[in-house]
Amino acid sequence: MTDDVLTRTNGPIGHISLNRPKALHALTLEMCHAMSAALTEWEKDDAIAAIIIDHHDGRGFCAGGDIAFLRNSALNDGGVSGRKFFHDEYQLNHQLFTYPKPVVAFMDGVTMGGGVGISQPAKYRVATENTRFAMPETGIGLFPDVGGGWYLSRLGGRLGQFLALTGARLDGAEALWTGLATHYVPHAMLEDIKARMHDHPDRIAGILSEPVGTPPKARIEENAVKIARHFASDSYEDILASLESAIEAGDDWAQKERDTLGTKSPQTCKVALRQLATSLTLDSFAENMAMEYRIASRVLTRPDFAEGVRAVIVDKTHDPKWNPATPEDVTEELLDAIFAPLPANEEWKPL
């Protein structure tokens, strides 16, 4: 077991607290295994009625996966240990998605990447004024994984495509408005709410829905019409052209989003659009995760990931040299290769 995850039972509640504050509780392979083992044990325990996932302290709920470890794998072991991480992390994501007991995730802080993967499968997803929700993978040459293809593609209004491409950060009110959170609760009320869930695990929905005041207005709502219009296409070139035409008409919002996209990996942006479009054709979350594992196993060792992590996280120069360098250079043949089935013995499978 690992001290980076605290697992305990409290009466009828199985409680998982992430405890890696210096890394904003970013997930390691050991953390994924510890969570998975606890969930497996509690699933068989009739005394456990519900699961809470939160973080122990600090401003992160979970800032993602262990990106430095993944880059090291890409550079030094051909991606072997990185693929193992993705494989087992995705098993945890699927385990939560199919879990037979209600799960409550408290997204009370930075919720990105891997943190999205362990909160979105929960039946109850609680945002607060501390929530900072994002899938920022286009900025590091990865892709919006951990089930992002499933969740983002099903948001409606092309919000998922917008979030996947731009890496936009949502606050708690915006997470609620988009449906990525099911409830909004002020941070100051969380401990009381958790205590009441302990006393009444059969009344979680009611406890979370009791009056807690009106959440702030969701800023993203003001731009929802523009997002739906400019991000309507599954062609990245079409999206860029739509924004360019709005810029010519003097739209400052379009200029800001176009500038943002100019910093992102063209490969990742095209992968994300195909990923979300493909996910809508799939019948199960397991099929989605098998698709995402195929992508992950390949983009991990392509040039953009190591370069993106270098520029954003290692050197912090924010000057990645993407390869391919332009959207036009990311060919359909390259995308086909990234999405192609793996050998049968290497394909992802649920726990």
Disulfide bonds with the S-S distance in Angstrom:
none
